[in-house]
């Protein structure tokens, strides 16, 4: 099991929720531990003397041979604890709470409560590791941006290690979206026989401010094309020992040499497309290909991301488009256009607008909903060790 790093930093200003994520049926948020940044209920009230119980500092007035009375009967921790209304975190509610020194507490808004529930889902525990393959048949639809945005969100909000791997044979740009701290690539990691600790692996990765780590692809297109399924499995054999969430940014094709290994070891697939007819047809063709090439089990666990690459409303009815994909996939998530993401440079979540950042939190929550059903985290490597 990977050794968890220091606790993550919670988003101090939860954005106002909007309806981005769509699933086939509405489900109640799962119960679980409260995430970072959301304190537990307040302390119990101070002890109050009960005249019906003996005072431990005075003689018991009962019969001489009567034993000490039992204090457990009828006591309920929940009944004794005072429910404390949590302080609001932003907006006019926070302003009133601050100006009155906490004397007036309007409580959390509905958006605060919904955001807290999203964070609970994002922070679901992972058994072993969880591997996500990010696919698209069409270039320029936001596949790499989705990989970085999702990975950064997981890394920022969770306490375990998250890494994104560039498996694109055509000069992948994943490593260009984070500060470059090393020139090492996937093949360098495979060739390094001295790797035994997390520090050894970290020497081959670059890390974003969010704590997301990135393992770069080969810079020589010829070398990248020859990176095959066996080498990908070798990379995963190393990474699964030190990371809990592994995101693979794939190429735009399904037949390049590493894809067999990627899909064989993936627990879930994210299919990125644009809200346009050609993108939708490519996404549907990808689902058909998966179904007919031995990966039908990944289709119902897949999530379609509708990534807007330009500002303004799409001429496509995205609601009907989402409904179409929901007949085959687990969920559909819309990622709105964002000026910072459109720059194609290093991604800093602090520079992403609130609605887009919320969309990535929703996507992370949707992916984390599948963590509990992951039963293959260790089995996937038994035949490749």
C-alpha positions as CSV (number, residue, x, y, z in Angstrom):
1,X,0.0,0.0,0.0
2,X,1.3,3.5,-0.8
3,X,2.4,5.6,2.2
4,X,0.1,8.6,2.4
5,X,1.7,12.0,2.2
6,X,0.8,15.0,4.4
7,X,-2.9,16.0,4.5
8,X,-4.2,18.0,1.5
9,X,-5.3,21.6,1.4
10,X,-9.0,22.1,1.1
11,X,-10.5,24.6,-1.3
12,X,-11.2,27.5,1.0
13,X,-13.9,29.1,-1.2
14,X,-16.3,26.4,-2.4
15,X,-17.8,27.6,-5.7
16,X,-21.6,27.9,-6.2
17,X,-22.8,24.6,-7.5
18,X,-24.3,24.3,-10.9
19,X,-25.9,21.3,-12.6
20,X,-22.9,19.9,-14.5
21,X,-22.9,16.2,-13.7
22,X,-25.7,14.0,-15.0
23,X,-26.2,10.3,-14.0
24,X,-28.9,7.8,-15.1
25,X,-30.6,8.2,-11.7
26,X,-30.3,10.5,-8.7
27,X,-28.7,8.8,-5.7
28,X,-28.3,10.0,-2.2
29,X,-24.8,11.1,-1.3
30,X,-22.9,8.2,0.4
31,X,-22.1,8.3,4.0
32,X,-18.5,8.7,4.9
33,X,-15.9,10.7,6.8
34,X,-16.1,14.4,6.6
35,X,-13.4,15.8,4.2
36,X,-10.6,18.2,4.9
37,X,-11.8,21.7,5.6
38,X,-15.2,20.7,7.1
39,X,-15.0,20.4,10.9
40,X,-16.9,17.8,12.8
41,X,-19.9,18.7,15.0
42,X,-19.1,20.9,18.1
43,X,-18.1,19.5,21.5
44,X,-20.7,18.1,23.9
45,X,-22.3,20.5,26.4
46,X,-20.8,20.9,29.8
47,X,-21.9,18.4,32.5
48,X,-25.1,19.5,34.4
49,X,-25.8,18.0,37.8
50,X,-28.9,15.7,37.9
51,X,-30.7,15.8,41.2
52,X,-31.9,12.2,40.5
53,X,-28.4,10.8,40.6
54,X,-26.1,10.5,43.6
55,X,-23.4,13.2,44.1
56,X,-20.0,11.4,44.0
57,X,-18.8,13.9,46.7
58,X,-21.5,13.0,49.2
59,X,-22.7,9.8,50.9
60,X,-25.2,7.8,48.9
61,X,-28.6,8.2,50.7
62,X,-29.8,4.8,49.5
63,X,-30.1,1.5,51.5
64,X,-26.9,0.5,53.3
65,X,-26.1,-2.6,51.1
66,X,-27.2,-1.1,47.8
67,X,-24.5,-1.0,45.2
68,X,-23.6,2.1,43.2
69,X,-26.3,3.0,40.7
70,X,-25.9,2.3,37.0
71,X,-25.4,5.4,35.0
72,X,-25.7,3.9,31.5
73,X,-29.4,3.3,31.3
74,X,-31.3,5.8,29.2
75,X,-28.3,7.8,28.2
76,X,-27.9,8.6,24.5
77,X,-24.8,10.4,23.2
78,X,-26.7,11.9,20.4
79,X,-29.4,13.3,22.8
80,X,-26.7,14.8,25.1
81,X,-24.7,16.4,22.3
82,X,-25.7,20.0,21.4
83,X,-26.1,20.4,17.7
84,X,-23.9,23.3,16.5
85,X,-24.7,25.1,13.3
86,X,-21.6,25.4,11.2
87,X,-20.3,28.8,10.3
88,X,-20.9,29.9,6.7
89,X,-17.8,29.9,4.5
90,X,-18.6,32.6,2.0
91,X,-21.1,35.2,0.7
92,X,-23.5,37.4,2.8
93,X,-23.9,34.7,5.4
94,X,-20.2,34.7,6.2
95,X,-20.2,38.6,6.2
96,X,-23.0,38.6,8.8
97,X,-21.3,35.9,10.9
98,X,-18.0,37.9,10.8
99,X,-19.5,41.3,11.6
100,X,-21.5,40.0,14.6
101,X,-18.5,38.1,15.9
102,X,-20.4,34.9,15.5
103,X,-23.4,36.1,17.5
104,X,-25.6,35.7,14.4
105,X,-25.0,32.5,12.5
106,X,-27.2,32.1,9.4
107,X,-25.7,28.7,8.9
108,X,-24.4,27.1,5.7
109,X,-26.1,27.8,2.4
110,X,-27.5,25.0,0.3
111,X,-24.5,25.4,-2.0
112,X,-22.1,24.9,1.0
113,X,-24.0,21.8,2.0
114,X,-23.9,20.4,-1.5
115,X,-20.2,21.1,-1.9
116,X,-19.5,19.4,1.4
117,X,-21.3,16.3,0.1
118,X,-19.2,16.4,-3.1
119,X,-16.1,16.5,-1.0
120,X,-17.2,13.5,1.0
121,X,-17.6,11.6,-2.3
122,X,-14.2,12.8,-3.6
123,X,-12.5,11.5,-0.4
124,X,-13.9,8.0,-0.6
125,X,-11.1,5.6,0.4
126,X,-9.3,3.6,-2.3
127,X,-8.5,0.0,-1.8
128,X,-5.1,-0.6,-3.3
129,X,-4.9,1.7,-6.4
130,X,-7.5,2.9,-9.0
131,X,-6.5,3.3,-12.6
132,X,-8.4,5.6,-15.0
133,X,-7.8,5.7,-18.8
134,X,-8.6,9.0,-20.5
135,X,-9.5,8.5,-24.2
136,X,-10.6,10.4,-27.3
137,X,-10.6,9.5,-31.0
138,X,-10.4,13.2,-31.9
139,X,-7.6,15.6,-31.0
140,X,-8.2,19.0,-29.6
141,X,-11.2,18.1,-27.5
142,X,-9.6,18.6,-24.1
143,X,-8.4,15.1,-23.3
144,X,-5.1,16.2,-21.7
145,X,-6.7,19.2,-20.0
146,X,-9.3,16.8,-18.5
147,X,-6.5,14.5,-17.3
148,X,-4.7,17.4,-15.6
149,X,-7.8,19.0,-14.2
150,X,-9.1,15.7,-12.7
151,X,-5.7,14.7,-11.4
152,X,-5.1,18.1,-9.8
153,X,-8.5,18.1,-8.2
154,X,-7.9,14.6,-6.6
155,X,-4.4,15.6,-5.5
156,X,-5.6,18.9,-4.0
157,X,-8.6,17.5,-2.1
158,X,-7.3,14.1,-1.0
159,X,-4.4,13.0,1.2
160,X,-3.0,10.2,-0.9
161,X,-0.8,10.3,-3.9
162,X,-2.1,10.9,-7.4
163,X,-0.1,10.6,-10.7
164,X,-0.9,11.2,-14.4
165,X,1.0,9.2,-17.0
166,X,1.5,10.3,-20.6
167,X,0.9,7.3,-22.9
168,X,0.5,9.4,-26.0
169,X,2.8,8.2,-28.8
170,X,2.5,11.5,-30.7
171,X,4.5,13.9,-28.6
172,X,2.1,14.1,-25.7
173,X,1.9,17.5,-23.9
174,X,0.9,16.3,-20.5
175,X,4.2,17.2,-18.9
176,X,3.9,20.8,-20.3
177,X,0.9,21.4,-18.1
178,X,3.0,21.2,-14.9
179,X,6.3,22.8,-13.9
180,X,9.1,20.7,-15.4
181,X,11.3,19.3,-12.6
182,X,12.9,16.5,-14.5
183,X,13.6,15.3,-18.1
184,X,12.9,11.7,-17.2
185,X,10.2,9.8,-19.2
186,X,8.2,6.6,-18.8
187,X,11.0,4.6,-20.5
188,X,13.6,6.0,-18.1
189,X,11.5,4.8,-15.2
190,X,11.2,1.3,-16.7
191,X,15.0,1.2,-17.3
192,X,15.8,2.3,-13.7
193,X,16.4,-1.0,-11.9
194,X,17.3,0.8,-8.6
195,X,13.8,2.0,-7.9
196,X,12.7,0.7,-4.5
197,X,11.3,3.7,-2.7
198,X,8.9,6.5,-3.4
199,X,11.8,8.9,-3.5
200,X,13.3,6.9,-6.3
201,X,10.1,7.2,-8.3
202,X,9.8,10.9,-7.5
203,X,13.1,11.5,-9.2
204,X,11.3,10.6,-12.5
205,X,8.2,12.8,-12.0
206,X,7.3,16.5,-12.1
207,X,4.8,17.9,-9.6
208,X,2.2,20.6,-9.9
209,X,1.2,23.1,-7.1
210,X,-1.8,20.9,-6.5
211,X,0.5,18.0,-5.6
212,X,-0.4,16.1,-8.8
213,X,2.6,14.3,-10.2
214,X,3.2,13.7,-13.9
215,X,5.3,11.1,-15.7
216,X,6.2,12.3,-19.1
217,X,6.1,10.4,-22.4
218,X,9.1,10.1,-24.8
219,X,10.0,13.3,-26.7
220,X,11.1,11.3,-29.8
221,X,8.0,10.3,-31.7
222,X,9.7,7.1,-33.0
223,X,10.7,6.1,-29.4
224,X,7.2,7.0,-28.1
225,X,5.5,4.8,-30.8
226,X,7.6,1.8,-29.7
227,X,6.5,2.2,-26.1
228,X,4.4,-1.0,-25.9
229,X,1.9,-2.8,-23.7
230,X,4.6,-4.7,-21.8
231,X,6.5,-1.5,-21.0
232,X,3.3,0.1,-19.9
233,X,2.6,-2.9,-17.6
234,X,6.1,-2.5,-16.2
235,X,5.4,1.2,-15.4
236,X,2.2,0.3,-13.7
237,X,3.9,-2.4,-11.6
238,X,6.1,0.3,-10.2
239,X,3.5,3.1,-9.8
240,X,0.8,0.9,-8.1
241,X,3.1,0.4,-5.2
242,X,3.3,4.1,-4.4
243,X,0.2,5.8,-5.8
244,X,-3.5,5.4,-5.0
245,X,-4.9,7.0,-8.1
246,X,-3.2,6.6,-11.5
247,X,-4.6,8.5,-14.5
248,X,-3.3,7.6,-18.0
249,X,-3.6,10.2,-20.7
250,X,-3.8,8.1,-23.9
251,X,-3.3,9.0,-27.5
252,X,-6.0,9.8,-30.0
253,X,-6.0,6.3,-31.5
254,X,-7.0,2.9,-30.1
255,X,-4.5,0.8,-31.9
256,X,-1.1,2.1,-30.9
257,X,1.2,-0.2,-29.1
258,X,0.5,0.6,-25.5
259,X,-3.3,0.6,-25.6
260,X,-3.7,-3.1,-25.0
261,X,-1.9,-2.7,-21.7
262,X,-3.8,0.5,-20.8
263,X,-7.2,-1.0,-21.3
264,X,-6.3,-4.3,-19.8
265,X,-5.3,-2.6,-16.5
266,X,-7.9,0.2,-16.4
267,X,-10.6,0.2,-13.8
268,X,-12.6,2.9,-15.5
269,X,-12.5,5.0,-18.7
270,X,-13.2,8.7,-19.3
271,X,-14.2,9.4,-22.8
272,X,-13.6,13.1,-23.7
273,X,-15.5,14.7,-26.5
274,X,-16.7,18.1,-27.6
275,X,-20.4,19.1,-27.7
276,X,-20.4,18.8,-31.5
277,X,-21.7,16.2,-33.9
278,X,-18.3,15.0,-35.1
279,X,-17.1,14.6,-31.5
280,X,-20.2,12.8,-30.4
281,X,-20.0,10.4,-33.3
282,X,-16.3,9.7,-32.5
283,X,-17.2,9.1,-28.8
284,X,-20.0,6.7,-29.8
285,X,-17.6,4.9,-32.2
286,X,-15.1,4.5,-29.3
287,X,-17.8,2.8,-27.1
288,X,-18.6,0.5,-30.0
289,X,-14.9,-0.4,-30.4
290,X,-14.6,-1.1,-26.7
291,X,-17.6,-3.4,-26.8
292,X,-16.4,-5.4,-29.8
293,X,-12.7,-5.8,-28.8
294,X,-13.0,-7.4,-25.4
295,X,-13.5,-4.4,-23.2
296,X,-17.3,-4.4,-23.0
297,X,-17.0,-4.4,-19.2
298,X,-15.5,-0.9,-19.3
299,X,-18.5,0.7,-21.1
300,X,-21.0,0.7,-18.2
301,X,-18.2,2.0,-16.0
302,X,-17.2,4.8,-18.4
303,X,-17.9,8.5,-17.9
304,X,-18.3,10.8,-20.9
305,X,-16.9,14.4,-20.6
306,X,-18.4,17.1,-22.8
307,X,-15.5,19.6,-22.9
308,X,-16.2,23.0,-24.3
309,X,-13.2,24.3,-26.2
310,X,-14.7,27.7,-27.1
311,X,-16.7,30.3,-25.2
312,X,-20.5,30.7,-25.7
313,X,-23.3,28.2,-25.9
314,X,-23.2,25.2,-28.2
315,X,-25.7,24.8,-31.0
316,X,-26.0,21.2,-30.0
317,X,-28.6,20.2,-27.5
318,X,-26.2,19.0,-24.8
319,X,-29.1,17.7,-22.6
320,X,-30.2,15.3,-25.4
321,X,-26.6,14.4,-26.1
322,X,-26.1,13.5,-22.5
323,X,-29.3,11.5,-22.4
324,X,-28.0,9.5,-25.4
325,X,-24.7,8.6,-23.7
326,X,-26.4,7.8,-20.5
327,X,-28.1,4.8,-22.1
328,X,-24.6,3.2,-22.2
329,X,-22.4,5.0,-19.7
330,X,-22.4,5.6,-16.0
331,X,-22.4,9.4,-16.1
332,X,-21.9,12.5,-18.3
333,X,-20.0,15.5,-17.1
334,X,-19.9,18.9,-18.8
335,X,-16.7,21.0,-18.4
336,X,-17.4,24.6,-19.4
337,X,-15.0,26.7,-21.3
338,X,-12.2,28.4,-19.2
339,X,-9.8,31.0,-20.4
340,X,-6.9,29.7,-18.3
341,X,-7.3,26.1,-19.5
342,X,-7.5,27.3,-23.1
343,X,-4.0,28.8,-22.8
344,X,-2.5,25.3,-23.2
345,X,0.2,26.1,-20.7
346,X,0.7,25.1,-17.0
347,X,-2.6,24.6,-15.2
348,X,-3.1,26.3,-11.8
349,X,-6.5,25.5,-10.2
350,X,-6.4,28.9,-8.5
351,X,-6.6,30.5,-11.9
352,X,-9.5,28.4,-13.1
353,X,-13.0,30.0,-12.8
354,X,-15.2,28.7,-10.0
355,X,-17.8,27.0,-12.3
356,X,-15.1,25.1,-14.2
357,X,-13.3,24.2,-10.9
358,X,-16.6,22.9,-9.6
359,X,-17.1,20.8,-12.7
360,X,-13.8,19.0,-12.0
361,X,-14.9,18.4,-8.4
362,X,-18.1,16.9,-9.7
363,X,-16.1,14.7,-12.1
364,X,-13.8,13.6,-9.3
365,X,-16.8,12.7,-7.1
366,X,-18.3,10.7,-10.0
367,X,-15.1,8.8,-10.5
368,X,-14.7,8.2,-6.7
369,X,-18.2,6.7,-6.6
370,X,-16.7,3.7,-8.3
371,X,-13.9,3.2,-5.8
372,X,-16.0,0.9,-3.6
373,X,-16.7,-1.5,-6.5
374,X,-13.1,-1.8,-7.4
375,X,-12.1,-5.5,-6.7
376,X,-9.3,-5.8,-9.2
377,X,-6.7,-3.4,-7.7
378,X,-4.3,-6.2,-6.8
379,X,-5.5,-8.9,-9.2
380,X,-4.5,-6.8,-12.2
381,X,-0.8,-7.2,-11.6
382,X,-0.5,-10.8,-10.5
383,X,0.3,-12.1,-14.0
384,X,2.6,-9.2,-14.8
385,X,4.9,-9.1,-11.8
